[in-house]
Every structure is written in C-alpha cells, then in structure tokens.
Amino acid sequence: GILYKSFFESLESALDGFEYNVALSRESYKGYQGYVHTLYEKAYAKASDDIVFYLCGWQHVIDEAQARLLKLGYKPEQIVLELYG
C-alpha cells in the first residue's frame, strides 16, 4: 500500500495549490503506473519558484530525479529528498 495516502489526499482537498501525485512502477495501481520521471517532466515542465518537490525512494532513482529537476530549472532548495538506500 501507499503510506499516508489518505492523509495526503485530504491535504490536497484542503490546501489550495497542494498537489499530490503517486507513481508506482512495479505494483498494480489504479492511478499513474510507471516511472516518476515521465509524470513530473510533463506536469512541471515549466520551472516555478513556488513549487517544492518531496521525493522518496531508492538512491539511483532519486539521483536521477534530482538531476532532471535541476535540468528543468528548479533550484536545489526546491527538492527535498528521503532515501531508502
């Protein structure tokens, strides 16, 4: 399952400008299924100073995501990371 899914969905309903996206690449899921890179590169292609990314996952995936977000023009302080290993 997805940890804190209902909590983040309630935040999305309650807070203007808060958007919650989930990308699962290896589990059956009714939402977006695939690698996270395709999701954020499409949805957030135009860099904006008022966006903060919270990314969690394995080191190699997070490293790639961070590099791609920086290439899109986001600043390092807009990317918060939580690594699994």
Backbone torsions as a table, in degrees:
resi	resn	phi	psi	omega
1	GLY	NA	172.7	179.9
2	ILE	-98.7	120.1	-179.4
3	LEU	-66.1	135.1	175.1
4	TYR	61.0	23.1	-177.6
5	LYS	-57.8	-51.1	-177.9
6	SER	-65.0	-34.4	177.7
7	PHE	-62.3	-49.3	-179.2
8	PHE	-68.0	-34.5	175.5
9	GLU	-65.1	-36.5	177.2
10	SER	-68.3	-36.2	175.3
11	LEU	-63.7	-40.2	179.7
12	GLU	-62.1	-37.8	178.2
13	SER	-72.2	-33.7	-172.6
14	ALA	-89.4	-27.0	-172.4
15	LEU	-112.4	120.9	174.8
16	ASP	-63.3	134.3	176.8
17	GLY	86.2	-7.3	178.5
18	PHE	-90.8	124.8	179.9
19	GLU	-124.5	130.8	-177.9
20	TYR	-112.6	121.8	178.3
21	ASN	-126.1	140.1	177.5
22	VAL	-122.7	136.3	174.9
23	ALA	-130.3	119.1	176.5
24	LEU	-117.3	125.9	-175.9
25	SER	-96.3	-19.3	-172.4
26	ARG	-127.2	1.5	-179.3
27	GLU	-118.7	152.1	175.0
28	SER	-67.3	128.7	-174.2
29	TYR	-153.1	138.0	-177.9
30	LYS	-76.6	-18.8	179.1
31	GLY	-89.1	-150.3	-180.0
32	TYR	-63.1	127.0	177.8
33	GLN	-123.4	119.8	-178.2
34	GLY	152.4	-170.6	-179.0
35	TYR	-78.7	143.7	-174.9
36	VAL	-63.0	-27.3	-175.7
37	HIS	-58.7	-44.1	179.3
38	THR	-61.8	-39.4	-178.4
39	LEU	-62.9	-54.7	-174.8
40	TYR	-76.8	-30.2	179.0
41	GLU	-65.9	-31.4	177.8
42	LYS	-80.5	-47.7	-174.4
43	ALA	-74.0	-29.3	-173.8
44	TYR	-126.5	37.6	-175.8
45	ALA	-62.9	-31.5	179.9
46	LYS	-96.5	113.2	-178.0
47	ALA	-61.8	141.1	179.7
48	SER	-141.3	140.7	-178.3
49	ASP	-70.1	-16.0	-176.3
50	ASP	-97.6	17.6	178.5
51	ILE	-111.1	135.9	173.9
52	VAL	-126.3	131.4	179.3
53	PHE	-101.6	131.3	172.7
54	TYR	-111.8	110.8	-176.1
55	LEU	-115.3	134.4	173.8
56	CYS	-135.1	145.3	-179.5
57	GLY	157.9	-164.0	-179.0
58	TRP	-74.8	150.6	-174.6
59	GLN	-48.9	-50.9	-174.9
60	HIS	-65.6	-34.9	178.8
61	VAL	-70.1	-43.8	-179.9
62	ILE	-66.9	-40.4	177.0
63	ASP	-59.0	-44.4	179.6
64	GLU	-66.6	-42.9	179.2
65	ALA	-61.1	-45.6	-180.0
66	GLN	-60.8	-45.1	179.5
67	ALA	-61.8	-40.9	-179.7
68	ARG	-68.0	-40.5	178.7
69	LEU	-65.8	-40.1	176.6
70	LEU	-63.2	-39.0	178.6
71	LYS	-65.6	-31.6	176.9
72	LEU	-72.5	-13.4	177.4
73	GLY	110.6	5.1	177.0
74	TYR	-77.5	152.8	-179.4
75	LYS	-89.8	151.7	180.0
76	PRO	-53.9	-35.8	-178.5
77	GLU	-72.7	-7.2	176.2
78	GLN	-90.4	0.7	-176.1
79	ILE	-121.9	113.2	179.5
80	VAL	-105.8	130.9	-172.4
81	LEU	-117.0	143.9	169.9
82	GLU	-134.2	116.5	-174.2
83	LEU	-99.6	140.8	175.5
84	TYR	-91.1	-19.5	-179.1
85	GLY	158.1	NA	NA
